[in-house]
Amino acid sequence: MSTTDVRTQRDGRTLLITIDRPRARNAVNASVAAGLASALDELESDPELRAGVLTGSEGNFSAGMDLKAALQGESPDVPGRGFGGVTEVDRQKPLIAAVEGWAVGGGFELALACDLIVASQDAHFGLPEVTRGLIAAGGGVIRLPRRIPYHLAMGVLLTGEPMTGRRAGELGLVNQVVPAGQAVAEALLLAERLAANAPLALAAVKEVVRAADGAPESEAFAAQSTVMKKLMATADVREGMTAFAERRAPQWTGK
C-alpha cells in the first residue's frame, strides 16, 4: 500500500513505512499524517506483520510540521492520534525509527513516539519550536525529559539547538548509532529480531510499560498482574514452554 506522500513496503514480517516528500525534507502535512495513520492501521491489522520501521526518503527523516501548509490551514494532526497520526497512538506492535539526516521538530517527536530508534552518526535531532514562538507539543516537551537527564532535555527544549546522532547515542536516547546510510538496514535487522519473539508478549510488554509510566509501584504491579493473567491463558505461552522443553524454535500463532 502507498499514498502520494507515504510509502509502505513489506520486508518479511516487517512493514517499512517511508515519508516521501524529499523536496520538503519530509515535512508533515495533512496528506502525510493521513498516510502514516493508514500505514499504522495496516501494521496493526495484519497478523503476518510483527513490527514496523518508520523512516524518511532521500537522506532525511522529517523536518516536522510543514509550516507553509499550516499557514494555509492544513493540520498535521489526526484526531485521536496526535501529530502525524503517530504521537498519541497506543500500538500493540513495536515501531522502530530509522533516522538519517534531520529529525527536527515534529520529526523528532515522531521518533520519540517509536519504541526503538536507530540513527546514523551524523543524524541531527532537535526541537526548535521556541525559535518560532511555539513549543514541541507533539510529545517533545513531555517525552524528552523522561528519556534523558532533565537539564540536558531542557537545554534542547529551551535553546532549540540540535544534537547529532552520535551525541544522542552517548545520552542513551537511541538504541543503535550506525554509519551514514545504514539506519534502515540496521532497523530492519532489529525488527526481524523482535519478530522472532511472541507477538502477544511484545504487546504485553508495551501495555505494562504504558500502565506503569508515572504510576505508584503498587498500581503498576496491579496493572501488570491483570496483563499477566490474560497472557498466561494464551496458547503462545504454552507453546513457548513446550518448545523450550523440546529444544526447538517456537511457532507463534498470536493466540
N, C-alpha and C positions, 0 to 999 in steps of 0.2 A: 504494500500500500504506500502511496505517496500523495502529497498535495503540492501545490506550487512552491511553497517555501519550507516544507518539511518532508524529508525522505525517510523511508524505513526499509531496512533490508535484513533478512534473516541470515544468521550465521550459526548454523547448528541449532542449539537451544537458546540462542541469544538474539534479541531484537536490537539492531543498531539503528538509532534514531539520530538523524543529522539535520540540523538547522541549515537551510540552504539559501541564504541571502548574502553571498560573499561581497557584493558591491556595497552593502550596508553594514559590513562586518558582522553579519548575522544578528543584527538588532531585532528585537521582538516587537512586532506589530500585531494587529488583530488576527491576521492570517497565520502567523507563526504560532500564536497562542492556541488557536483552534486546531492547528495541525499537531502540536505537541499533546494537547488533550486527547485527540483521536489516537495518536500513537500509544499513549499510556493505556487507553482503553483496549487497544489491540494486545498489548503486552499482558494486561491483567486477565483478559478473557480467554486467551488461548492456552490450554493446558500443556501444549508442547513447548511453550516458551517458559524458561526458568528465570531469566534475568534480562535486563536491558542495559545498553550503553548509550549515553547521550553525548553528542559532540557537535561541532560546527564545521562548516565546509571551508576549504581553501585557507587553512592556516590560522583561523581564529575560532574561538569557542563562541562568544557572543559579546557584543558591545552593550547589551542590556536594552532598556526601553528605547524604542525608536522615537526620539523627541519630535522629529518632523511630523510623524504620523499622529503623535499625541496632541500636537498643536492643532491638528485638523480634526480632532475629536475622537480618534481611534483609541480604544482601550487595550492595553497589553494583558489585561486580566481576564480570566474566565470565572464567572460567578461560581462560588463554592470551591474553586480550585486554585485561586490566587494567581500570582504573576506567571505569565506564560503557560497557564493551565497546569503548573507543576508544583509551585512552592507551598501550597496548602492541601495537598492530596495525601491521604493515608493509603499507601500502596502496600500490597502483600508481597510483591516480588522485588528483589533487590535491583537498584538502579545505580549504575556507575557513571560518573562524569569523566570523559576523556578530554583533557584540556590542552589545547595548543594555542599559542598566541594570547590574545586578550580575552579575559573573562572579567569584565568590569560592570559595575552597577548591577542591574538585574541579571547579567550574565554570571557574575559571581554568586548571586543569590540562587540561580538555577543549580549551580554546582553544589552550594551548601545544602540544597534540598535533596541531593542524592545521598545514597548510603555510603558510597566509597568514591574516592577521587584519585585518578591517575593523571599526572601533569608532566608536561615537558619541562626541562630545567629552565628554559627561557620563556615559559609562560608568564603572564602578568595577571595578578588578581588585585582588584581594587574596588572601593566603594566611594566614588567621587561625588555622590549626590549633594553633599554640603556645598560643593563649589557651584551648584546650580540652584541653590536655595531649597533643596529637598532633603529628605532623609532616606536611608535604604530600607524602605517599608515593605519590601518583598521578602523579608526574613533576615536581612543583613544585620540590623540592629539587635535582633533577638538571638539569632543563631551564632554569630561570630564570637561574642563574649563567652559562649558556652563551649567553644571549640579550642580557643587559645587563651592565654592569660589575659586578665581584664585590661591591664594597662596597654598591652600590645594591641588588643582589639580596639580600644578607644583611640589609640594612635591612628589606626587605619580609618576609623569612622569619622574622626574629627579633622584629620588633615586631608583626607581624600586621596592620599598618595598610595600608589600601588606597591605590591611586593612581587618578587619573582617566584617562579615555581620552586626554585632551589630553596629560597627562604621559607616558603610555605611548607616544604618538606622538613626543614630544620625545626619548625614550630609544631610539627605533628598535625598540620592541617590537611595534608594529603597522604594517601596510603603508599603511593609509589611516585618517585621522580625519575623520569626516563629521558633519554636523548631526544632532541627535537625531531618531530615526525613520527615518533614511536608510541604516542599516547593511545591511539585507537587500538593498535595491535596488542599492546600490553593489557588494555582494558578488556579486550575480547578474551584473552587468555585467562584473566582473573575471573571473568564471567563464567567461563567454562568450568573453572574450579568450583565456583558456587553451585553450578548446575549439577554437579556430582552429588550434592547433598540433598537431603529430604526436603521437598518444597514446603510441606506443612511445618517442618521445623524452622525453616528460614522465615516463614511468615510469623511463626510464634515468637521468634527472637525479636522481630521488628515490633510486634504487638506489645510485648513486655517492656521493651525499651521505651516505647511511647508512653505507656501507662506509668512507668517509674519516673519519668522525667519530671523533676521538681516535686515529686510526691514524698511524704514521710515514708520511712523504711517499712513500717507496718502496713501501710496501704499498698506499697509496691509489692510486698510479698503476698498480700491478699489477691492482688490482680494477677500475679504470676501463678498462684495456686489455681485460679479459675482457668487460665490458659492451659496449664499443665494437665488439668483434669480432662479437658477436651482432647488434648494431644495424645494422652495415654490411651484413649479409646479408639485411636485410628489404626487402620491396617498397616500403615507405614511404620509405626513403632514396632509392631510385631515382626514385620519384615526386616527391619534393621537389626533386631536382636537375633532373629533366626539366621540372617546372613552372616552375622558375626560368629555365631556358634558353628555354622557350616563352612566358615572360612571362604566365603565367596562375596562378590560385589552385590549389594542390594539392588533390587529392582523396584524403584519407587513408582507408586500409582497416584499419589496425591490424594489418597482416601484413607 
